[in-house]
């Protein structure tokens, strides 16, 4: 069984025992998180239930494994012939979550 969840403005296809890196949520390492924005639930070789926009009563549970920062990206702005150059860096905060269960009511 798999599910498509939405969090942090992105969508993820998850199965039980998968590890997913999502944008930072509230919580600490070892705590449980519940995703209630489940867009679809399906079987590997079977049916697919698609919500409009979410599947009613469906939840995906996970456990926070790690909190880390992603790779640094360089933001460079420039205007030609104007002597204007600015360089900035950014590192996004992420959580690694282990999916522990998919439930549909």
N, CA, C and O atoms as a MOPAC input file, in Angstrom:
PM7 MOZYME 1SCF
protein

 N      0.84600 1    -1.17300 1     0.00000 1
 C      0.00000 1     0.00000 1     0.00000 1
 C      0.89200 1     1.23700 1     0.00000 1
 O      1.92500 1     1.27000 1     0.66800 1
 N      0.48600 1     2.23900 1    -0.74700 1
 C      1.21700 1     3.49200 1    -0.78800 1
 C      0.23400 1     4.64300 1    -0.68700 1
 O     -0.96900 1     4.46600 1    -0.87600 1
 N      0.75800 1     5.82100 1    -0.38800 1
 C     -0.06900 1     7.01700 1    -0.26900 1
 C      0.68900 1     8.20100 1    -0.85000 1
 O      1.92000 1     8.21600 1    -0.88000 1
 N     -0.06200 1     9.18500 1    -1.30700 1
 C      0.51600 1    10.44300 1    -1.77200 1
 C      0.09500 1    11.49900 1    -0.76000 1
 O     -1.09400 1    11.75900 1    -0.57900 1
 N      1.09500 1    12.11700 1    -0.09100 1
 C      0.81000 1    13.11800 1     0.92200 1
 C      1.33000 1    14.47400 1     0.46300 1
 O      2.21100 1    14.56100 1    -0.39300 1
 N      0.76900 1    15.53200 1     1.04700 1
 C      1.20800 1    16.89000 1     0.74800 1
 C      1.67300 1    17.54800 1     2.03500 1
 O      0.93900 1    17.57800 1     3.02300 1
 N      2.88300 1    18.07100 1     2.02500 1
 C      3.42300 1    18.82100 1     3.15500 1
 C      4.51200 1    19.75800 1     2.65200 1
 O      5.30300 1    19.39700 1     1.78100 1
 N      4.54200 1    20.94800 1     3.20100 1
 C      5.57400 1    21.91300 1     2.82500 1
 C      5.45300 1    22.37800 1     1.38600 1
 O      6.45200 1    22.78000 1     0.79000 1
 N      4.25400 1    22.33500 1     0.80900 1
 C      4.05400 1    22.76400 1    -0.56100 1
 C      4.50200 1    21.75400 1    -1.60100 1
 O      4.54800 1    22.07100 1    -2.79000 1
 N      4.83300 1    20.54500 1    -1.17400 1
 C      5.28600 1    19.49800 1    -2.09400 1
 C      4.46800 1    18.23900 1    -1.86600 1
 O      3.80700 1    18.09500 1    -0.83700 1
 N      4.51500 1    17.33700 1    -2.82100 1
 C      3.80800 1    16.06700 1    -2.72200 1
 C      4.81700 1    14.93000 1    -2.73100 1
 O      5.80700 1    14.97100 1    -3.46100 1
 N      4.55700 1    13.90700 1    -1.90800 1
 C      5.46400 1    12.78200 1    -1.76100 1
 C      4.68300 1    11.48200 1    -1.85900 1
 O      3.61400 1    11.35300 1    -1.26200 1
 N      5.20500 1    10.52300 1    -2.60400 1
 C      4.64400 1     9.17200 1    -2.64900 1
 C      5.40000 1     8.34900 1    -1.61900 1
 O      6.61900 1     8.20400 1    -1.70400 1
 N      4.66400 1     7.80200 1    -0.63200 1
 C      5.31200 1     7.10700 1     0.47500 1
 C      4.71000 1     5.72100 1     0.66900 1
 O      3.54800 1     5.47700 1     0.34500 1
 N      5.52600 1     4.82500 1     1.20300 1
 C      5.10900 1     3.48500 1     1.62000 1
 C      5.57300 1     3.28300 1     3.04900 1
 O      6.38400 1     4.06000 1     3.55400 1
 N      5.07400 1     2.26000 1     3.70000 1
 C      5.50700 1     1.94800 1     5.05600 1
 C      6.98500 1     1.57400 1     5.03300 1
 O      7.43300 1     0.87000 1     4.12800 1
 N      7.73100 1     2.03300 1     6.00700 1
 C      9.17700 1     1.84500 1     6.17700 1
 C     10.01500 1     2.66800 1     5.20100 1
 O     11.21700 1     2.43000 1     5.08500 1
 N      9.41700 1     3.62300 1     4.50000 1
 C     10.18100 1     4.55400 1     3.67000 1
 C     10.71600 1     5.68800 1     4.52900 1
 O     10.14800 1     6.01200 1     5.57200 1
 N     11.82100 1     6.29200 1     4.08000 1
 C     12.36000 1     7.48800 1     4.69500 1
 C     12.12100 1     8.64900 1     3.74300 1
 O     12.42800 1     8.55200 1     2.55500 1
 N     11.57200 1     9.75300 1     4.26100 1
 C     11.22700 1    10.91000 1     3.44500 1
 C     11.85400 1    12.14100 1     4.07900 1
 O     11.76800 1    12.33200 1     5.29200 1
 N     12.49100 1    12.98600 1     3.25100 1
 C     13.04500 1    14.25300 1     3.72300 1
 C     12.05200 1    15.35800 1     3.37300 1
 O     11.83600 1    15.65800 1     2.19800 1
 N     11.44600 1    15.96400 1     4.40300 1
 C     10.45700 1    17.02200 1     4.20500 1
 C     10.96400 1    18.30100 1     4.85100 1
 O     11.90800 1    18.27700 1     5.64100 1
 N     10.33000 1    19.42200 1     4.51000 1
 C     10.70200 1    20.67800 1     5.13300 1
 C     10.35900 1    20.63400 1     6.61400 1
 O      9.49300 1    19.87200 1     7.04500 1
 N     11.04600 1    21.45500 1     7.37300 1
 C     10.97800 1    21.41900 1     8.83100 1
 C      9.54700 1    21.58300 1     9.34300 1
 O      8.82900 1    22.49400 1     8.93000 1
 N      9.14200 1    20.68400 1    10.24900 1
 C      7.84600 1    20.71700 1    10.91800 1
 C      8.08300 1    20.88500 1    12.41200 1
 O      9.22400 1    20.84200 1    12.87200 1
 N      7.00900 1    21.07600 1    13.16800 1
 C      7.12500 1    21.13900 1    14.62400 1
 C      7.35400 1    19.73600 1    15.16300 1
 O      6.71200 1    18.78100 1    14.72500 1
 N      8.26600 1    19.61700 1    16.10700 1
 C      8.52100 1    18.32300 1    16.72200 1
 C      9.99900 1    18.10900 1    16.97100 1
 O     10.84500 1    18.88200 1    16.52100 1
 N     10.29300 1    17.03600 1    17.70400 1
 C     11.66100 1    16.68900 1    18.04800 1
 C     11.95900 1    15.28200 1    17.53300 1
 O     11.06100 1    14.54900 1    17.11800 1
 N     13.24000 1    14.92600 1    17.57100 1
 C     13.65000 1    13.58700 1    17.15000 1
 C     13.01900 1    12.55900 1    18.07500 1
 O     13.07400 1    12.69800 1    19.29700 1
 N     12.42200 1    11.52900 1    17.49200 1
 C     11.76600 1    10.48400 1    18.25400 1
 C     10.26700 1    10.67400 1    18.39800 1
 O      9.56900 1     9.73900 1    18.78700 1
 N      9.75400 1    11.85800 1    18.09600 1
 C      8.32600 1    12.11800 1    18.21800 1
 C      7.58700 1    11.63000 1    16.97600 1
 O      8.18500 1    11.41500 1    15.92200 1
 N      6.28000 1    11.46100 1    17.12600 1
 C      5.44300 1    10.99400 1    16.01800 1
 C      4.78100 1    12.18500 1    15.33200 1
 O      4.36800 1    13.13500 1    15.99700 1
 N      4.68100 1    12.13600 1    14.01200 1
 C      3.95800 1    13.14100 1    13.24300 1
 C      2.85200 1    12.44300 1    12.46600 1
 O      2.98500 1    11.28500 1    12.07100 1
 N      1.76300 1    13.16500 1    12.25500 1
 C      0.62000 1    12.62200 1    11.52300 1
 C      0.33700 1    13.55400 1    10.35100 1
 O      0.15800 1    14.75800 1    10.53400 1
 N      0.29900 1    12.99400 1     9.15500 1
 C     -0.04100 1    13.74800 1     7.95200 1
 C     -1.50000 1    13.45400 1     7.61700 1
 O     -1.86000 1    12.30600 1     7.35500 1
 N     -2.34000 1    14.48900 1     7.62400 1
 C     -3.74600 1    14.27800 1     7.31200 1
 C     -4.13300 1    14.77500 1     5.91900 1
 O     -5.26700 1    14.58300 1     5.47900 1
 N     -3.19100 1    15.41000 1     5.23400 1
 C     -3.42600 1    15.79900 1     3.84000 1
 C     -2.99400 1    14.65100 1     2.93400 1
 O     -1.92100 1    14.69600 1     2.33100 1
 N     -3.83400 1    13.62600 1     2.84300 1
 C     -3.54200 1    12.45700 1     2.01200 1
 C     -4.32000 1    12.63900 1     0.70600 1
 O     -5.55100 1    12.65100 1     0.70100 1
 N     -3.59000 1    12.77900 1    -0.39100 1
 C     -4.21800 1    13.06100 1    -1.68300 1
 C     -4.69800 1    11.80500 1    -2.38500 1
 O     -5.66800 1    11.85000 1    -3.14200 1
 N     -4.02600 1    10.67200 1    -2.14300 1
 C     -4.40800 1     9.41900 1    -2.79800 1
 C     -3.87100 1     8.24900 1    -1.99200 1
 O     -2.83200 1     8.34600 1    -1.34000 1
 N     -4.60600 1     7.13100 1    -2.05100 1
 C     -4.16800 1     5.88000 1    -1.43700 1
 C     -4.37800 1     4.78600 1    -2.46400 1
 O     -5.42600 1     4.72200 1    -3.10700 1
 N     -3.37000 1     3.91400 1    -2.62100 1
 C     -3.49600 1     2.86000 1    -3.61800 1
 C     -2.73300 1     1.61600 1    -3.25000 1
 O     -1.87400 1     1.62700 1    -2.36800 1
 N     -3.05800 1     0.54500 1    -3.93800 1
 C     -2.34100 1    -0.71900 1    -3.82600 1
 C     -1.32500 1    -0.78600 1    -4.95500 1
 O     -1.48100 1    -0.10700 1    -5.97000 1
 N     -0.28800 1    -1.59600 1    -4.78900 1
 C      0.77100 1    -1.67400 1    -5.79600 1
 C      0.25300 1    -2.17000 1    -7.14900 1
 O      0.58300 1    -1.58800 1    -8.18200 1
 N     -0.53500 1    -3.21100 1    -7.15700 1
 C     -1.06500 1    -3.75100 1    -8.41100 1
 C     -2.59400 1    -3.70200 1    -8.43300 1
 O     -3.23600 1    -4.49300 1    -9.12400 1
 N     -3.17200 1    -2.76900 1    -7.67300 1
 C     -4.61800 1    -2.77000 1    -7.55300 1
 C     -5.22400 1    -1.40100 1    -7.74000 1
 O     -4.82500 1    -0.63300 1    -8.61500 1
 N     -6.19700 1    -1.11500 1    -6.89800 1
 C     -7.00700 1     0.08900 1    -7.04700 1
 C     -6.27200 1     1.32200 1    -6.52400 1
 O     -5.29100 1     1.22400 1    -5.78700 1
 N     -6.77900 1     2.47900 1    -6.92800 1
 C     -6.26900 1     3.76000 1    -6.48800 1
 C     -7.45100 1     4.62100 1    -6.09100 1
 O     -8.36500 1     4.83200 1    -6.88700 1
 N     -7.43600 1     5.11900 1    -4.86300 1
 C     -8.49200 1     6.00200 1    -4.39000 1
 C     -7.93600 1     7.41300 1    -4.34900 1
 O     -7.00100 1     7.70000 1    -3.60100 1
 N     -8.51200 1     8.29000 1    -5.15400 1
 C     -8.04300 1     9.66700 1    -5.25800 1
 C     -9.04300 1    10.56800 1    -4.55700 1
 O    -10.25100 1    10.44200 1    -4.76100 1
 N     -8.54400 1    11.47000 1    -3.73700 1
 C     -9.40300 1    12.39300 1    -3.01700 1
 C     -9.74400 1    13.61200 1    -3.83500 1
 O     -9.14100 1    13.87500 1    -4.87500 1
 N    -10.72800 1    14.35900 1    -3.34400 1
 C    -11.12700 1    15.58800 1    -4.02000 1
 C    -11.29000 1    16.69200 1    -2.99000 1
 O    -12.43700 1    16.94700 1    -2.62200 1
 N    -10.29600 1    17.35900 1    -2.49700 1
 C     -8.88100 1    17.22900 1    -2.81400 1
 C     -8.14200 1    16.21200 1    -1.94500 1
 O     -7.04900 1    15.78100 1    -2.31200 1
 N     -8.71900 1    15.81000 1    -0.78100 1
 C     -8.04000 1    14.83300 1     0.07100 1
 C     -8.94800 1    13.63800 1     0.30000 1
 O    -10.16700 1    13.75300 1     0.17100 1
 N     -8.37300 1    12.49700 1     0.63600 1
 C     -9.13700 1    11.29300 1     0.94700 1
 C     -9.69000 1    11.45300 1     2.36500 1
 O     -8.93100 1    11.67600 1     3.30800 1
 N    -10.98900 1    11.34100 1     2.51200 1
 C    -11.64300 1    11.57300 1     3.80100 1
 C    -11.22400 1    10.50600 1     4.81000 1
 O    -11.31700 1     9.30900 1     4.53600 1
 N    -10.76400 1    10.94900 1     5.97800 1
 C    -10.42300 1    10.04900 1     7.06700 1
 C     -9.10300 1     9.32500 1     6.93300 1
 O     -8.78800 1     8.48800 1     7.77900 1
 N     -8.33200 1     9.60200 1     5.92900 1
 C     -7.05400 1     8.90600 1     5.72200 1
 C     -5.93400 1     9.66300 1     6.43100 1
 O     -5.88900 1    10.89300 1     6.40900 1
 N     -5.03000 1     8.91000 1     7.06000 1
 C     -3.88100 1     9.50800 1     7.72800 1
 C     -2.63000 1     8.68200 1     7.44600 1
 O     -2.69800 1     7.48000 1     7.19200 1
 N     -1.50500 1     9.35400 1     7.49600 1
 C     -0.20500 1     8.69800 1     7.37300 1
 C      0.59800 1     9.08200 1     8.60600 1
 O      0.74200 1    10.26600 1     8.91200 1
 N      1.12200 1     8.08300 1     9.31500 1
 C      1.89000 1     8.33800 1    10.52400 1
 C      3.37000 1     8.09900 1    10.26000 1
 O      3.75100 1     7.22400 1     9.48300 1
 N      4.18600 1     8.89600 1    10.92300 1
 C      5.62200 1     8.75200 1    10.77400 1
 C      6.33800 1     9.13200 1    12.05000 1
 O      5.75000 1     9.71400 1    12.96100 1
 N      7.62300 1     8.79400 1    12.10600 1
 C      8.45900 1     9.09700 1    13.25500 1
 C      9.63200 1     9.94600 1    12.79400 1
 O     10.26900 1     9.63900 1    11.78600 1
 N      9.92000 1    11.01800 1    13.53400 1
 C     11.02100 1    11.90800 1    13.18300 1
 C     12.32900 1    11.21800 1    13.55000 1
 O     12.56000 1    10.88000 1    14.71100 1
 N     13.19000 1    11.01100 1    12.54000 1
 C     14.45100 1    10.31600 1    12.73100 1
 C     15.60200 1    11.29900 1    12.88700 1
 O     16.50100 1    11.07500 1    13.69800 1
 N     15.58400 1    12.39000 1    12.11700 1
 C     16.72000 1    13.29900 1    12.09700 1
 C     16.25900 1    14.68500 1    11.67700 1
 O     15.29700 1    14.82700 1    10.92200 1
 N     16.95000 1    15.70700 1    12.17100 1
 C     16.75800 1    17.08300 1    11.73000 1
 C     18.10600 1    17.55900 1    11.20900 1
 O     19.11200 1    17.48300 1    11.91500 1
 N     18.12600 1    18.05100 1     9.97000 1
 C     19.40000 1    18.43500 1     9.36200 1
 C     19.18600 1    19.59100 1     8.40200 1
 O     18.05500 1    20.00600 1     8.14900 1
 N     20.28300 1    20.10200 1     7.87200 1
 C     20.23200 1    21.18200 1     6.89500 1
 C     20.70000 1    20.66100 1     5.54100 1
 O     21.62000 1    19.84700 1     5.46300 1
 N     20.06800 1    21.13100 1     4.49100 1
 C     20.40800 1    20.69900 1     3.15100 1
 C     21.68000 1    21.35700 1     2.64300 1
 O     22.33500 1    22.11400 1     3.36000 1
 N     22.01500 1    21.05800 1     1.40100 1
 C     23.20700 1    21.64300 1     0.79800 1
 C     23.02000 1    23.14000 1     0.59700 1
 O     21.90200 1    23.62800 1     0.43600 1
 N     24.12600 1    23.84700 1     0.60800 1
 C     24.08500 1    25.28100 1     0.41600 1
 C     23.87600 1    25.60200 1    -1.06400 1
 O     24.51700 1    25.02100 1    -1.93900 1
 N     22.96700 1    26.53700 1    -1.31800 1
 C     22.79700 1    27.02800 1    -2.68000 1
 C     23.28000 1    28.46900 1    -2.72300 1
 O     23.20700 1    29.18700 1    -1.72500 1
 N     23.77000 1    28.88600 1    -3.87000 1
 C     24.29400 1    30.23100 1    -4.04000 1
 C     23.28400 1    31.04200 1    -4.83600 1
 O     22.86400 1    30.64700 1    -5.92400 1
 N     22.90300 1    32.18600 1    -4.27200 1
 C     21.98400 1    33.10900 1    -4.94100 1
 C     22.82800 1    34.28300 1    -5.41100 1
 O     23.40100 1    35.00500 1    -4.59400 1
 N     22.90900 1    34.47900 1    -6.72700 1
 C     23.77500 1    35.50900 1    -7.29900 1
 C     22.93200 1    36.44800 1    -8.14300 1
 O     22.25000 1    36.02100 1    -9.07500 1
 N     22.98600 1    37.73500 1    -7.80800 1
 C     22.26300 1    38.74400 1    -8.58200 1
 C     23.27900 1    39.63700 1    -9.27500 1
 O     24.33700 1    39.93000 1    -8.71900 1
 N     22.95800 1    40.07000 1   -10.48900 1
 C     23.88100 1    40.91900 1   -11.22800 1
 C     23.11100 1    41.75200 1   -12.23400 1
 O     22.17400 1    41.27100 1   -12.87000 1
 N     23.51200 1    42.99700 1   -12.37100 1
 C     22.98000 1    43.84500 1   -13.44000 1
 C     24.15700 1    44.25300 1   -14.31500 1
 O     25.11600 1    44.86600 1   -13.84500 1
 N     24.07200 1    43.91300 1   -15.56100 1
 C     25.20600 1    44.15400 1   -16.43900 1
 C     25.43800 1    45.65200 1   -16.65000 1
 O     24.50400 1    46.45200 1   -16.70600 1
 N     26.68600 1    45.98300 1   -16.76200 1
 C     27.16300 1    47.35300 1   -17.01200 1
 C     26.80600 1    48.33500 1   -15.89200 1
 O     26.88200 1    49.54400 1   -16.11100 1
 N     26.42600 1    47.87200 1   -14.72200 1
 C     26.04000 1    48.77400 1   -13.62700 1
 C     26.88000 1    48.56900 1   -12.37900 1
 O     26.62500 1    49.22200 1   -11.36700 1
 N     27.85800 1    47.70000 1   -12.40900 1
 C     28.69500 1    47.39300 1   -11.24500 1
 C     27.87000 1    46.91000 1   -10.06300 1
 O     28.18500 1    47.23300 1    -8.91800 1
 N     26.83300 1    46.14900 1   -10.32200 1
 C     25.97600 1    45.63300 1    -9.25700 1
 C     26.09400 1    44.11700 1    -9.22500 1
 O     25.71300 1    43.43400 1   -10.17500 1
 N     26.62300 1    43.59700 1    -8.12500 1
 C     26.73500 1    42.15500 1    -7.91900 1
 C     26.49000 1    41.85000 1    -6.44400 1
 O     27.06700 1    42.49000 1    -5.56600 1
 N     25.63700 1    40.87400 1    -6.18200 1
 C     25.35300 1    40.46100 1    -4.81300 1
 C     25.36700 1    38.93400 1    -4.75700 1
 O     24.76300 1    38.27300 1    -5.60200 1
 N     26.04400 1    38.38600 1    -3.77900 1
 C     26.09700 1    36.94100 1    -3.59900 1
 C     25.55700 1    36.61400 1    -2.21000 1
 O     26.00200 1    37.17400 1    -1.20700 1
 N     24.61200 1    35.71700 1    -2.17000 1
 C     24.03800 1    35.24000 1    -0.91200 1
 C     24.01200 1    33.72200 1    -0.93500 1
 O     24.03400 1    33.11000 1    -2.00200 1
 N     23.96600 1    33.12400 1     0.23100 1
 C     23.84200 1    31.68100 1     0.33300 1
 C     22.59600 1    31.32300 1     1.13000 1
 O     22.07300 1    32.14500 1     1.88200 1
 N     22.12500 1    30.09100 1     0.96000 1
 C     20.94300 1    29.63000 1     1.68900 1
 C     21.05400 1    28.13500 1     1.93800 1
 O     21.44600 1    27.37300 1     1.05400 1
 N     20.70200 1    27.72300 1     3.16000 1
 C     20.62300 1    26.30300 1     3.50800 1
 C     19.26300 1    26.06400 1     4.13200 1
 O     18.90800 1    26.69500 1     5.12800 1
 N     18.50100 1    25.14900 1     3.54400 1
 C     17.14900 1    24.84300 1     4.00600 1
 C     17.19600 1    23.81200 1     5.12900 1
 O     18.01700 1    22.89600 1     5.09700 1
 N     16.32000 1    23.95600 1     6.11700 1
 C     16.19200 1    22.99300 1     7.19900 1
 C     15.24600 1    21.86800 1     6.78100 1
 O     14.18400 1    22.12700 1     6.21700 1
 N     15.62800 1    20.62600 1     7.05400 1
 C     14.83900 1    19.46200 1     6.68700 1
 C     14.66800 1    18.51700 1     7.86300 1
 O     15.40700 1    18.58500 1     8.84500 1
 N     13.67500 1    17.62900 1     7.74800 1
 C     13.46700 1    16.53900 1     8.68800 1
 C     13.44800 1    15.24200 1     7.90700 1
 O     12.85700 1    15.16400 1     6.83100 1
 N     14.09600 1    14.22300 1     8.45000 1
 C     14.00300 1    12.88600 1     7.86200 1
 C     12.97200 1    12.12600 1     8.68300 1
 O     13.10000 1    11.99600 1     9.90100 1
 N     11.94800 1    11.62700 1     7.99600 1
 C     10.83100 1    10.97100 1     8.65700 1
 C     10.71300 1     9.54700 1     8.14700 1
 O     10.76200 1     9.30500 1     6.94100 1
 N     10.55500 1     8.59500 1     9.07600 1
 C     10.30800 1     7.20500 1     8.71700 1
 C      8.80000 1     6.97400 1     8.79000 1
 O      8.18000 1     7.20200 1     9.82800 1
 N      8.22300 1     6.52400 1     7.69200 1
 C      6.77900 1     6.26700 1     7.63000 1
 C      6.48200 1     4.98100 1     8.37500 1
 O      7.04600 1     3.93300 1     8.05900 1
 N      5.59100 1     5.05400 1     9.37300 1
 C      5.29300 1     3.88400 1    10.19000 1
 C      3.92700 1     3.28400 1     9.90000 1
 O      3.70000 1     2.11400 1    10.21000 1
 N      3.01900 1     4.03900 1     9.31900 1
 C      1.70100 1     3.46000 1     9.05500 1
 C      0.85600 1     4.30200 1     8.12400 1
 O      0.95600 1     5.52900 1     8.09800 1
 N      0.01800 1     3.61400 1     7.35600 1
 C     -0.94900 1     4.26800 1     6.46700 1
 C     -2.31200 1     3.72500 1     6.84100 1
 O     -2.53800 1     2.51600 1     6.80000 1
 N     -3.22900 1     4.62500 1     7.20900 1
 C     -4.56400 1     4.19100 1     7.63800 1
 C     -5.62400 1     4.90800 1     6.82400 1
 O     -5.50900 1     6.09700 1     6.52700 1
 N     -6.65600 1     4.16000 1     6.47100 1
 C     -7.76800 1     4.76100 1     5.73500 1
 C     -9.04500 1     4.35900 1     6.43400 1
 O     -9.27100 1     3.18600 1     6.73300 1
 N     -9.88300 1     5.36000 1     6.69100 1
 C    -11.11200 1     5.10600 1     7.46000 1
 C    -12.25000 1     4.63600 1     6.57500 1
 O    -13.34900 1     4.37900 1     7.06600 1

